[in-house]
Amino acid sequence: MYYRNLFRFLTLLTILLVGAACSGAEEPPQNEPEVANETAENLPDAGAGVREDGAFRIVATTTQAMDIAQILTAGVDGVEIIGLMGAGVDPHLYQPTESDIAAMNEADMVVYSGLHLEGQFDAVFEALGQQGVFIYAMSDPVKNGGFTIGGFDLSEELVNVDDPHYWFDPRNWELTVTDLADELAEIDPDNAATYAANAEAYTEQLAILYEWADTGMKSVAGGQRYLVTSHDAFQYFGAAFGWRMAAIQGLSTEDEAGVGDIQGVVDFIIENEIPVVFVESSIPPDTIEAVIEAVKAEDETVRIGVREMYSDAMGEPGTFGGTYIGMIAENVYTILQSYQCEGAEVTIPDWPESLTPTPPDELLNVDCSTG
């Protein structure tokens, strides 16, 4: 199935690239995500970076990529950003559509997560790069700095790979923000000062976020700091805040969980007296529900967290969880409130006044009878 889809993508990409080269200028693709002030200009001359009319088109694959691109380009005229994946979309499984490939073909820059998170895009990125589109992996500064965590891809018979969920440590995200701002300034030097200022202001926010989250997460007693989830997306989160992880599936949601995987997590929950497990917004709850039923079958109890956690995708645009800061913070609230509902001694720090956006009241006031 993978190779058939890959062949289809490459064939489609070739048609689009050849068509663009032959026509010089083409109509914008239909049914693309909404873009402000969308135009249908040609790609820039080699090395130009930004098109002759001053427009700078950026395609962002994931919700995190979209968020960071919007933040760093704020105040810069002529920037057009197209997001490919929406809230709740699993990037491990997402396959680029015809309109996605057309949008990337017309872009000046494609910003993606990297470390094979967007596994169905690898060959497309390579082909686009050969056509002069600047392809930027947000994971590069984290990988180059030696801050990636190793893991095992269960679908490839325990092949050791880099865990692609690096953004769950806000300190890694600071590296990405600074590096992406430098790349934007290189492409668009006329607005370099704005990119740098936006990056500086945002990294200050990320440092405040980290301190707030660290204080709350470490208020839970060390022996209780376990996070059990559907797939192995929270290793960086755990390493950042001193928690231990357990997951049913591997690093990618393509990894298949068997009966043995579920039983292993059940045994782990019972042995460590873990009171709560968590469902992720971008993954069906089937495996977590199977774990809960198996725990009950052994006359033990475990509950689902007070709300879903964000893993591979953020929340809906315009919501608190639809921002990177809100995504991290909402996960912290969800974990701490869930443990608090189960009787754990937890301190949830007050939200820093200088940190934006501000959590909504419904996030702060949780009903422990749900979940």
N, C-alpha and C positions, 0 to 999 in steps of 0.2 A: 504493500500500500504506500509506504513512504517513497519508494523509488518511482512509482507511477505518478504520485503527486509532484515529486521533484521534477520529473520530466515535463509535466504539464506547466509548472511554474517557469522553467527555463525556456520552454517553447513560447509561452506567452510573453515572457520578458524579451526574448529575441524579436518577436513581432513588433512589440511596442517600441523598442530601441531603433529598429530598422525603419519603422514607420516615421518616427520623429526625425531621423536623419534625412529621410527622403522628402518630407513635407516642409521642413524648416520650421514652421509653426503649426500647431494643431489645436483643435478645440479642447477645452478642459474636459477631463473625464467626467462621466455622469455618476450621480449617486455617491459622490465623495463626502466625507465628513464636512460639516460646515466650516468655512474659512472666511475670516474677515477680509474684505477688499480683494477677493480672489481675482487673479489675472490669468492670461494665457500667453505669457511671453516665452521666448526661447530660453534655453539654458544659457548661462553666461559663456563668454569666450574663455578659453583655457586660462586658468589662473586669475580670472577676474573676481571670483568669490561672490559678488553680488551682481545681479543683472543690470543692464545698461540703464533701465528706467529707475533704478534705485531700490527695487523690490528685493527682498531677501526671503526666500521660501524655505521653511524648515519642516521636515516631516519627523514626527516623534512616534515611536512604535507603542510604547507602554504608557499607562497613566502617569507613572513617575517621570518618564521622559518628557511628557507634555507639561507637567507641572514645573519642572526645572527650566524648561525652555521658555515658558511664559514669564517666570520670575526674572531670569537673567536678561531677557530682551525688553522688559518693561521700560517705556520711555523712549524706545528706538522707533523712529518712523519707518514704515514700509516693510515691517516684518510680518510675514504670513505663516502661521503655524497650523499644520494639519496633524491631528491625532488619529492613529489607526485603530487602537484598541480602547474600548470603553470600560466603564466600571464593571467589576465582576467578571471580566474576560480572563481566561487562563492563557497566558502567553506561551506556556509550554506546548499547548495544543493548537494555538491559533495558526491558521493557514492564510497567507496573504491572498487577497482577492485581486481580480483584474483592476479594479479602481485603486487598490492599494499600490500595486506595481506602477500604474500610470502616474500616481501622485509622486512616488519616489523617483520615477524617471524624470519628472519635471522639477524636482527639488534642487536647491543649491547645497543642502546639507540634510543628512538623515541622522537623527540621534536615536540610538537604541541602547538597550541595557547591556547586552554582551554576556560572555561566558555561557553561550548557547541557551540562554533563557528563551529567546525566540528561535527555537530549534528549526522551525520550518522556513526561516528566512536566510539561512547561511549562504546558500548558493546565490540567492537573489542579491544579497549585499555585495558579494564578490563581483557579480556581473555589473552592477551599478557603479562600483568603484572603478572598473575598467572603462566606463563611459564618462568619467570625470566628475561624478557626484561625490561630494565629500561625505564619507561614512565615519561616524564617531561612536565608539563604544564607551558608554559611561563607566564601565568597569575597568577601563585601562589604567587610570591612576591608582586604583585600589590594587589591581594585579601587579602593576609595576612597583608599587611600594611594598609589596610582600605581605599584604593584609588579607589575602583571600584564605578561606578555610577549605580544606580538602573534604571530600565526601565520596560516596559510592553511588554510581548509577546502577540501580538494580536491574534495569532493562538490558544492560550490557554486561551481565554476569559479573557484577561487582568491579567494574572498571573505576579506578580512582580518578576523579575529576574535581574541578573547582566548584564549590557551592556558588550558584549564581545569585543568591539572595543577599548580596553584600550591603544593600541600602538599609538593612535593618539595624545597622550600627550607625547612628548619626555622625560619628566621626569619619566614617568612610564616605558618607554623603557630602561632608565638607570638602573632602579631597576631590570628589567629582564636580562639585559646584565651582571650585577654584580653577580646575583644569578646563572645564567646558567654557568658562568665561574667557580663559586665555585663547582657546581655539576660536571662539566667536570674534575676539579682537583681531586675531590673525586674518580671518576671512574678511572682516568688516572693520578695518582700522579707524575709519572715521568715527565710529561709535565705541572705540576701545575704552574710553573713560567711563562711559555709562555701564558697560558690561562689568568693569572692575568694581565700580561703586555698588552695583546691585549684588555682586558676589560677596563683597565685604559685609554689607548689611545683612545678607541672608546667612552667612556663616556665623555671624554673631547670634542670630536667632537659633541656629542649630546647636550652638554651644549651650545656650540657656535651656533648650529642650532636653539635651542630654543630661544636664545636671538635675533638672526636675524629674525626669524619668528614673535616673539612677537612684535618687533619694527614695522614691516610692517603691521601686522594685526591690531595693535592698532592705526595706522595712519588714519584709516577710522573713521569718526565721529561716536560716540556711538550710535546715533539714526538710523544709517544706517547698523549696523553690524548684518545682518541677512543672514543665509545660508539655502537655500531651496534645498533639494535633494530628490532622489527617495526613499531611505530607511534610517532609523535612525542610521546612522553609525558614526556621527560626534559630538556626545555629549562631548566626551573627548577633541576633537579638539576645540570645542567652549568654553568649560570651561577653557582650557589652555590659550586661547588668547582673551577671553572676547567677544565672539560672541554668538548670540542666534540662535537656530536651529529650523527648521520645516521640517518634512518629510512626505511623502505620506504613505509609509509602515512602519512597526514597526522595531524592532531590527533585526529580521531575514527576509530574502527575501522569506521565506515560508509564512510569513504573507500576507494575501490577502487584497488588497486595493479595497474598494468599491466606489460607486458613492459619498457617504457621505464623505469619506476620501479625495477624490479629491476636492470636493466642499469646504471642510474645509480649505484646503491649498489655494485654489483660493481666498476665503474670506480673509485669512491671508495676502496674497500677496497684494491684493487691499487695505486693511485697513492700511497696513504699507508701502505702496508705494515701494515695493521691485522691483528693476529693472531687476533682473537676477536670473535665477534658473540653477541648475547644474545636468548634466547627469553623472552617474558613469560608469567606464570602465567595471565593472563586471556584470552590470545589464542592460537589454534591456531598451531603452528610452521610452517605451510606456506610462508609467504613467506620466512622465514629459511632454511628448508631449500632453497628454490629458489635463493636467493643463494649458498649454499654450493656447490651443484651447478654453478652458473654460474661460480663462481671456479675450481673444479676443472677445468672445461672449458677454461679458459685457462691450465692447467698451474701454477696457484698454489694455495696452501692457506690455509684459515681454519677455525677450530674454534668449536664452540658453547661458551659459558661453562660453568663447573663445575656450575651449577644455574640454574633459572629465576629471573628477576627479578620483583619485584612492581611493577606499574604502576598500574592503575586499581583494584585490589582488594588487600587485605591477605591474610594467611594464615588458617588455621583458628583459631577461638577456642581459647584455652588454649595456643597455641604462641608461640614467640618472634616469628615473623613475623606473628602475629595481633594485634600491637600496632603502633601508629604508630612508636614508637621501634625496635622490632624489625624492622619493615619497612624503614626507612631503613638501619639497621645491617646487616641481612642483604644488602641491595643493595650496600652498600660492601664487605662481605666478599666477595661474589660477584665483583664487578669486580676487586678487588685480587688475590684468589686466582687468578682466571682469567688475569690478566696475568702473575702470578708463575709460573704453570705454563708460560707461554710464554717464560720467561727474562728478563722485565723486572725491573729493580731496583725493589723495592717494600718499603715499611715499613708493616706493619700494627700500629697502636698497641695497647698493652694496653688492655683494657676498663676504663673508670673504675669504681672500687669503688662510687661513690655513684650510679651510673646503673643503673636497673632498667627492664625485667627483664635478667637475665644471659644471655648467649649460651650455648646448649648446646654440649657438647663436640663433637658431630658437625658443627657449623657451623665450628668452629675447625680441625678436622683434615680437610683435603680430600685426595682422591685425584686426582692430576693425570692419571691414565690414563683417567678418565671424561670425558664431555663431547664 
